[in-house]
Amino acid sequence: MLNVTARQELMSKIAEILGLVVEDARFDFAEDGLHIRVVDPSHVAMIKLDVDAAAFDTWEIDDSKIGLDIRKLKETLDLGGANDLIEFSYGEETGVMTINLGNIDRNIRPLDDSIMNPPAVPELEFPCKTVISGAEFSQALRAARLVGDLVNFSLSQDSFTIHVQGSADSVTVVFDKEELHSIECKEPARSQYSLTYLVPMGKIFGGIDQVSLGFGENFPLSMTFSLFDGAVEVQHFLAPRVESDI
């Protein structure tokens, strides 16, 4: 049994984030909330997303694992406005997820969740960490995208630098220690990442006060941020591009 009601704004944001890296996802409904883990087909980007049960207007569930097509979910949610209530109901006897929006009922046959295995989230100790304004980080990524596809992140005790060298032009954005919420880096580190993944995610956290970054020399990048007053916690991992990849 599953009977969940949420604001359209909340569910649309969840679908938007997931849609950046996958076409379908397994939604794990548990007593404490909704938990989703996805990795893109190339295993470059991974998302860990947790939503507290308190973020929902109604949360009446038995623990359930339901595979959903993100496109179908998004196109149904797009019919509503930000404050509209969306009701999700599922019963094992019917095997159908019903999404209700006002007078609209859409019945969706879930995907086979038995073959949808969420990735194991890596437990990493990041040598370098910083917390930056979401708006400023998003702007820097958009500027970097103007001249190239790969961006270099460099972090030291005193600054965080974003740099892209294009065929003819370059972009460099430097955030001094005083311009960051925090910075923690024992030894300077540099790593390279794909802007193809970073810029779309930047649109998500562009209006957020703080984004926590963690990386190291040729280390995966971790971007962590919260939405809806902390009710939604998102961690996005991105594999580095090393010289042999280019």
C-alpha positions in Angstrom: 0.0 0.0 0.0 1.2 3.4 -0.9 -0.7 6.7 -0.6 1.5 9.8 -0.9 0.6 13.4 -1.5 3.1 16.2 -2.3 3.3 19.7 -3.8 3.9 19.7 -7.5 6.9 21.9 -7.0 8.6 19.3 -4.8 8.0 16.4 -7.2 8.9 18.4 -10.2 12.3 19.3 -8.7 13.0 15.7 -7.9 12.1 14.6 -11.4 14.2 17.4 -12.9 17.3 16.5 -10.9 17.0 12.8 -11.7 16.4 13.5 -15.4 19.8 15.1 -15.7 21.5 11.7 -15.6 18.9 8.9 -16.1 15.7 8.1 -18.0 14.3 5.9 -15.2 14.8 5.4 -11.5 13.8 3.2 -8.6 11.9 5.2 -5.9 12.4 3.6 -2.5 9.6 4.6 -0.2 10.4 3.9 3.5 9.0 5.0 6.8 11.4 7.9 7.1 11.1 9.2 3.6 11.9 8.7 -0.1 15.4 7.5 -1.1 16.7 7.4 -4.7 20.1 6.4 -6.0 21.0 6.6 -9.7 24.0 6.5 -12.0 24.2 7.5 -15.6 24.8 4.8 -18.3 28.4 5.8 -18.8 29.0 5.7 -15.0 30.3 9.3 -15.0 27.6 10.9 -12.8 25.8 9.6 -9.8 23.0 11.1 -7.7 22.0 10.3 -4.1 18.7 12.0 -3.3 16.8 11.7 0.1 13.5 13.4 0.9 12.2 13.5 4.5 8.7 12.1 5.0 7.8 15.4 6.6 8.1 17.1 3.2 5.0 15.3 2.0 1.4 16.4 2.8 0.4 12.7 3.1 2.7 9.8 3.8 0.9 6.5 4.2 3.0 3.7 3.1 4.3 0.2 3.4 7.9 0.0 2.4 7.9 -0.1 -1.4 10.3 0.0 -4.3 8.8 1.3 -7.5 10.6 1.8 -10.8 9.4 4.9 -12.8 10.0 6.3 -16.2 11.2 9.9 -15.5 9.8 11.3 -18.8 6.3 10.0 -18.0 6.5 11.4 -14.5 7.7 14.8 -15.6 5.1 15.2 -18.4 2.3 14.4 -15.9 3.7 16.8 -13.3 4.0 19.6 -15.9 0.2 19.7 -16.1 0.1 21.3 -12.7 1.2 24.4 -11.0 3.8 24.8 -8.2 1.2 24.7 -5.4 -1.0 22.0 -6.8 -1.2 18.7 -4.8 -0.2 15.6 -6.6 -1.3 12.2 -5.2 0.5 9.0 -5.8 -1.2 5.7 -5.0 0.0 2.2 -5.6 -1.4 -1.2 -4.7 0.3 -4.6 -5.3 -3.0 -6.1 -6.3 -3.3 -3.8 -9.3 0.4 -3.3 -10.0 -0.4 0.2 -11.2 0.8 3.6 -10.0 -1.9 6.2 -10.2 -0.9 9.8 -10.3 -3.8 12.2 -9.5 -3.8 15.9 -10.3 -7.2 17.5 -9.7 -9.6 15.8 -12.0 -6.8 14.0 -13.9 -5.8 10.4 -13.1 -2.9 8.9 -14.9 -2.2 5.2 -14.5 1.3 4.1 -15.0 2.6 0.6 -15.1 5.9 0.7 -13.0 9.1 -0.7 -14.5 10.5 -4.0 -13.3 12.3 -2.9 -10.1 14.0 -6.3 -9.7 16.4 -5.4 -12.5 16.9 -1.8 -11.3 19.8 -2.0 -8.9 20.7 1.3 -7.3 24.4 2.0 -7.2 26.4 1.8 -4.0 27.3 5.3 -2.9 31.0 5.6 -2.4 32.4 6.6 1.0 35.2 8.9 0.2 37.4 11.1 2.3 37.9 14.3 0.2 41.4 15.9 0.7 39.9 19.3 -0.2 36.6 20.8 0.7 34.9 24.2 0.2 31.5 25.7 0.6 30.4 28.2 -2.1 27.4 30.3 -3.0 25.2 28.3 -5.4 24.6 31.3 -7.5 28.2 32.2 -7.9 29.3 28.7 -8.6 26.5 28.3 -11.2 27.6 31.6 -12.9 31.2 30.5 -12.9 30.3 27.2 -14.6 28.3 29.0 -17.3 31.2 31.3 -18.0 33.5 28.3 -18.3 31.2 26.7 -20.7 31.6 29.6 -23.1 35.0 28.5 -24.2 35.3 24.7 -23.5 33.9 21.4 -22.4 36.4 20.5 -19.7 37.0 22.6 -16.6 39.9 22.5 -14.1 39.1 23.0 -10.4 42.1 24.0 -8.2 41.9 24.4 -4.5 44.4 25.6 -2.0 44.3 27.0 1.6 43.7 30.5 0.1 41.5 30.2 -2.9 39.3 28.1 -5.3 40.0 28.5 -9.0 37.9 27.5 -11.9 39.7 27.5 -15.3 39.0 26.5 -18.9 41.4 26.8 -21.7 39.7 26.8 -25.1 41.3 26.6 -28.6 41.7 30.4 -28.7 40.1 31.8 -25.5 40.2 31.0 -21.8 38.1 31.7 -18.7 39.4 31.9 -15.2 37.3 32.5 -12.1 39.0 32.9 -8.7 37.3 32.9 -5.4 39.5 34.1 -2.5 39.1 32.5 0.9 37.1 35.5 2.1 34.6 35.0 -0.7 33.8 31.4 0.3 31.7 30.1 3.2 34.6 27.8 4.2 37.7 26.2 2.8 39.6 23.2 4.0 42.7 21.9 2.0 45.9 20.7 3.5 47.7 20.4 0.1 46.8 22.2 -3.1 44.8 19.9 -5.5 43.7 20.1 -9.1 41.2 18.0 -11.0 39.3 18.2 -14.3 35.6 17.5 -14.9 33.1 17.6 -17.7 31.0 20.8 -18.1 28.4 18.7 -20.0 27.3 17.4 -16.6 28.2 20.4 -14.4 26.3 23.2 -16.2 22.8 21.5 -16.1 23.3 20.7 -12.4 24.3 24.3 -11.9 20.8 25.4 -13.0 19.5 23.4 -10.1 21.6 24.9 -7.3 21.8 28.4 -8.9 19.3 29.8 -6.3 20.8 28.0 -3.3 22.8 29.7 -0.7 25.4 27.0 -0.2 26.9 24.2 -2.2 29.5 22.0 -0.5 32.3 20.7 -2.8 34.7 18.0 -2.1 37.5 16.7 -4.4 41.2 16.1 -4.6 44.0 15.5 -7.1 42.3 13.5 -10.0 39.5 12.7 -7.4 35.8 12.4 -8.0 33.9 15.6 -7.4 31.1 15.7 -4.7 28.5 18.4 -4.8 26.1 18.4 -1.8 23.2 20.8 -1.3 19.7 20.9 0.2 16.4 22.1 -1.0 13.0 23.0 0.5 14.4 24.1 3.9 16.6 21.0 4.2 13.8 18.5 3.5 15.6 17.3 0.3 19.3 16.4 0.5 21.2 15.9 -2.8 24.7 14.6 -3.3 26.0 14.5 -6.9 29.2 12.7 -7.7 31.1 13.3 -10.9 34.1 11.2 -12.1 37.2 13.1 -13.0 38.7 13.4 -16.5 42.4 12.4 -16.3 45.0 12.9 -19.1 44.6 9.4 -20.5 40.8 10.1 -21.0 41.4 13.0 -23.3 
